[in-house]
């Protein structure tokens, strides 16, 4: 009870020290980024954003608490004490995996409830932007090297594939060496996937699409002796 009385007194004192502008509204504290004052009829009430969020006076919404990477706190460097658990350093926010070597996984924490999120293939989580970015942009050290080879030995080429305009292809495709129906896709150019066309079609390397066998040189007779899945044979 004594602690509650002391805290209440401190809050009342801080509110009393803050001088409300003429216009009612919410105003930032000059030192603490997640603290703000709500002014009604010239009377200030001190409030805190949910743990992990900070106050942005520039937001025109009623709720002006937002993720730290969206807010310029400037000289407002202080924050309320964190309320962490084993996955959430604060109750709200986007946080890197606790193992610094796991760079492609992060947690979205909402009131202490964590949801694990995996970045798109080839990307790393960047806590300063709250998004997944290319490893060079994230600049994280000691990340695990993920296995990027399929069981049949296929690896994505190191040379970046470009289109007719000279622009990088986001998810380049490659034909299977001995199966006309199958092909590979390199997600973001780095993580391989083994995919296949529907029965009756084969992969056309020129168009990079599934096509009729008669349109693909060397695969014209791929389905000639099979009604369903063809028996493997080498492409010419």
C-alpha positions, 0 to 999 in steps of 0.5 A: 500500500505504501508503494502505491501511495508513493507512486500515485504521489509521484505521478500527481506531482509530475502531472502538476509540474507539466503545464498544459497548452491552451488547446486540449490534447496529448503532449509528450514528456520532454525526457521520457519517450513513452510518457505523455500527458493528456490535457483536459480543460488545462488539467494534465494527467500523466500516462504511459504507452504500453511497454515497448511502444513510444509516444509520437506527438505527430500522429493524428490518431487518438492512440499516439503510441507506436513502434520505436522504429516509427518514432523519432524520440530525439532527446527523449531517451528515457523509457519505463522499466521493461516487463520482459518474459523469455521471448519478449524483452518488452511486452510489445514490439518486434524482437530478434531471436534470443539466439544471435546466430538465428538471424532469420527468425523474430518475435512479434510481441503483443502484450507479452504474447509472442508470435514467431515469424520467419523471414522470407528466404535469404533475408535477415531480421533488422531490429532497427527497422522492424522488418526483414532485409538483405543480410548486408543491410541488417549487418548482423554478425555470427549468423548461422549459414543455412543449408542451401543445397537440395537432396539431389545436389542442386544449388542456386548459382552464385551469379545473379540472373538478369532479365532482358532489360538487365534487371535482377530476377527476384526468383530465377528458375532453372530446368531439371537436368533429367526430368522434363516435368520438374524445375528449380526456383531460387527464392530471392536468388539464394534458397532452392525449391524443387517444383514441377509442372502438372501431368501433361506439361513440361518445363519450358526454359525459354518462356520459364513456364510450364508448356505442352511437350511439343513446344519444348525441344527434347521433351516432345515424347516425355508422356508418350509411353505413360498415362500418368507420371512419366518414367525418368529419362535423360533429356537430349 
